[in-house]
């Protein structure tokens, strides 16, 4: 199973490291990353595999959301199936 992780906020040093570190901590494997900085705003999407998560998915989502609050970022994690359904006409 896979998930989509998005991050948006003011650009600061270490955002990618903090988010990927949390993924690693709970055995979420980062498959692909796209990031950009536009006028001092950071935006990133990660495609992650969650087959080997060491905690429940909902707990993982809560932890990443909390990380976002700590770092003044909007971090959202969504199961790939839900993401795909949202974008199906």
Backbone as a ProteinNet text record, in pm:
[ID]
protein_1_A
[PRIMARY]
XXXXXXXXXXXXXXXXXXXXXXXXXXXXXXXXXXXXXXXXXXXXXXXXXXXXXXXXXXXXXXXXXXXXXXXXXXXXXXXXXXXXXXXXX
[TERTIARY]
83.5	0	87.7	34.4	108.8	26	94.9	28.9	95.3	19.8	69.3	87.1	202.5	233.2	263.3	194.3	219.3	263.8	351.2	404.2	404.6	349.7	349.8	378.9	461.3	489.4	605.3	640.7	757.2	882.4	968.8	1091.6	1187.7	1235.3	1339.5	1432.3	1547.3	1643.9	1590.2	1599	1571.8	1432.6	1347.9	1211.6	1215.9	1285.4	1294.1	1353.1	1456.4	1520.9	1425.1	1349.4	1257.5	1146.2	1089.1	977.9	1026.9	1134.8	1185.3	1236.5	1288.7	1332.8	1217.1	1102.3	983.7	936.7	940.7	902.2	993.4	1121.7	1218.3	1197.7	1169.1	1149.6	1039.6	937.1	824.1	819.3	932.3	950.3	859.8	825.9	757.1	865.9	861.6	966.8	931.5	1017.9	996.4	1033.1	934.4	954.9	991.2	924.3	949.5	922.7	996.1	981.2	985.1	895.6	900.5	888.4	979.6	975	1015.2	966.8	1002.8	991.5	1059	1046.8	1004.4	893.3	841.1	825.2	904.9	895.1	898.5	993.7	1015.1	910.6	826.5	731.9	776.5	778.2	821.9	699.1	706.3	599.9	665.6	614.5	672.3	561.9	576.1	493.3	584.5	546.4	619.2	521.4	569	495.3	565.7	494.4	558.2	487.9	567.2	512.8	494.4	374.3	341.7	318.7	363.5	344.2	410.2	521.9	597.1	588.9	485.9	472.3	475	544.2	554.6	443.6	358.6	242.8	121.9	4.9	-116.5	-108.8	-168	-164.2	-219.7	-332.5	-392.7	-300.2	-225.5	-128.2	-13.8	28.8	133.3	87.3	-37.3	-94	-91.8	-133.7	-136.6	3.4	101.8	239	292.5	266.6	312.1	238	110.3	34.3	93.2	127.4	190.6	325.3	403.5	532.1	510.4	408.1	376.3	345.4	268.4	235.2	360.3	449.7	575	659.3	657.5	745	672.3	546.9	465.5	446.8	416.9	392.8	257.1	201.4	81.6	129	115.1	152.9	27.5	1.6	-113.7	-65.7	-119.2	-88.6	-221.4	-229.4	-352.2	-321.5	-398.8	-384	-402	-322.5	-327.2	-466.4	-535.8	-670.2	-766.4	-760.6	-845.8	-807.1	-677.8	-629.2	-681.1	-671	-718	-868.5	-944.5	-1089.6	-1128.6	-1054.5	-1083.3	-1061.8	-977	-943	-1001.7	-1106.5	-1177	-1310.4	-1336.5	-1464.1	-1571.4
-117.8	0	123.7	228.1	352	467.8	579	700.3	820.5	930.1	1057.1	1149.2	1210.2	1301.8	1437.5	1541.4	1675.4	1767.2	1861.3	1958.6	2095.5	2195.2	2332	2425.9	2526.2	2626.3	2715	2805.7	2892.1	2805.1	2837.6	2760.3	2782	2672.9	2676	2557.6	2563.5	2454.5	2332.2	2214.9	2090.1	2031.6	2090.4	2035.7	1894.2	1875.1	1741.9	1641.6	1681.6	1592.5	1555.2	1650.6	1623.4	1527.1	1552.1	1468.9	1329.8	1323	1190.8	1114.6	1185.6	1121.3	1056.5	1125.3	1066.8	944.7	952.6	837.3	719	743.1	638.4	580.2	666.2	622.5	517.2	529	436.1	340.7	329.5	234.5	260.8	387.8	426.9	454	383.9	394.8	502.3	601.6	708.1	655.6	653.6	602.4	714.6	828.2	940.7	1071.4	1174.8	1306.8	1412.9	1509.1	1627.5	1748.2	1842.7	1960.6	2083.5	2197	2322.8	2434.2	2544	2664.7	2776.3	2840.4	2949.8	3071.2	3174.1	3298.4	3274.2	3193.7	3159.3	3065.6	3006.2	2904.1	2768.1	2672.7	2536.2	2449.8	2367.1	2270.9	2138.3	2031.5	1899.2	1794.5	1698.8	1579.3	1458.6	1364.6	1238.2	1125.3	1028.3	904.7	801.2	747.5	658.2	522.9	420.1	285.9	266.7	220.8	207.2	62	-31.5	-174.4	-215.6	-154.6	-197	-98.9	-13.8	80	5.9	63.1	1	47.4	138.6	186.9	187.4	206.7	215.9	339	327.3	436.4	565.9	559	680.3	746.7	667.1	722.8	790.3	730.7	789	925.1	930.4	1055.6	1161.5	1124	1218.3	1269.3	1181.1	1220.4	1319.1	1293.4	1385.7	1518.3	1514.5	1638.4	1718.7	1650.1	1715.1	1775.1	1703.3	1756.5	1886.1	1886.7	2008.4	2124.9	2099.7	2206.9	2257.4	2165.1	2204.5	2294.9	2269	2339.6	2446	2478	2578.4	2541.7	2413.6	2361.2	2293.3	2285.2	2203.9	2070.9	1964.2	1831.1	1744.8	1684.4	1595.5	1462.1	1354.8	1220.4	1155.5	1101.1	1039.9	906.6	805.8	676.1	693.6	625.1	638.9	610.2	512.8	479.4	597.6	664.4	781	893.8	915.6	1019.1	994.4	869.5	835.7	854.4	816.7	834.5	981.8	1065.6	1209.2	1269.9	1207.7	1262.6	1182.2	1106.4	1030.4	1097.9	1116.4	1181.2	1075.8
0	0	0	-60.9	-71.8	-18.7	5.4	51.6	-14.5	-16.9	-67.6	52.7	62.6	172.4	110.4	156.6	104.2	217.3	182.8	279.7	212.3	282.7	232	348.4	323.3	425.7	386.8	477.4	454.6	445.1	351.8	332.8	448.8	504.5	606.6	584	641.9	631.9	707.6	645.9	716	702.4	619.4	606.3	550.5	440.6	380.1	478.1	549.7	646.7	759.5	809.8	920.7	877.5	761.2	714.8	676.4	601.8	562.7	684.2	783.9	907.9	981.9	988.7	1052.4	974.5	843	760.8	793	796.5	826.4	965.5	1061.4	1199.5	1211.8	1128	1135.2	1015.9	944.7	834	714.1	690.6	567.6	464.6	353.1	252.9	150.1	136.9	39.6	-98.7	-187.2	-322.6	-419	-404.3	-495	-420.9	-459.3	-398	-507.4	-495	-579.5	-487.4	-502	-416.2	-495.8	-449.6	-512.4	-409.4	-437.4	-356.6	-451.3	-416.4	-496.7	-405.6	-432.3	-356.2	-205	-160.3	-19.1	40.5	-42.4	4.7	-46.8	43.5	14.9	-12.5	-115.5	-145.6	-181.3	-123.4	-149.6	-150.8	-241	-242.9	-232.9	-148.6	-136.8	-166.7	-240.3	-263.3	-176	-76.3	20.1	24.9	49.3	69.9	219.4	259.4	401.3	442.1	360.2	391.2	522.2	556.9	675.2	791.9	793.6	904.7	1037.3	1133.6	1266	1360.1	1311.6	1387.7	1295.4	1351.3	1270	1179.2	1060.6	963	1021.5	1090.9	1148.3	1250.2	1325.3	1419.6	1345	1235.2	1150.2	1096.9	1050	999.8	1110	1230.3	1342.5	1377.7	1373.8	1405.2	1301.2	1173.8	1069.4	1076.8	1108.6	1126.7	1242.8	1350.9	1465.6	1431	1350.8	1305.5	1228.7	1145.6	1071	1163.4	1267	1362	1432.8	1469.9	1535.9	1447.6	1317.4	1224.5	1143.2	1181	1110.6	963.6	938.7	804.8	800.4	682.2	660.8	603.5	681.1	635.1	634	518.6	503.3	448.9	503.6	455.7	420.5	299.4	252.8	184.2	218.1	153.2	3.1	-76	-221.4	-277.5	-222.9	-273.4	-257.1	-143.5	-119.6	-214.4	-229.7	-320.6	-461.9	-507.4	-641.6	-656.5	-554.7	-561.2	-567.3	-497.7	-498.9	-636.7	-715.9	-847.4	-962.4	-931	-1035.6	-1064.1	-1187.1	-1225.7	-1239.7
[MASK]
+++++++++++++++++++++++++++++++++++++++++++++++++++++++++++++++++++++++++++++++++++++++++

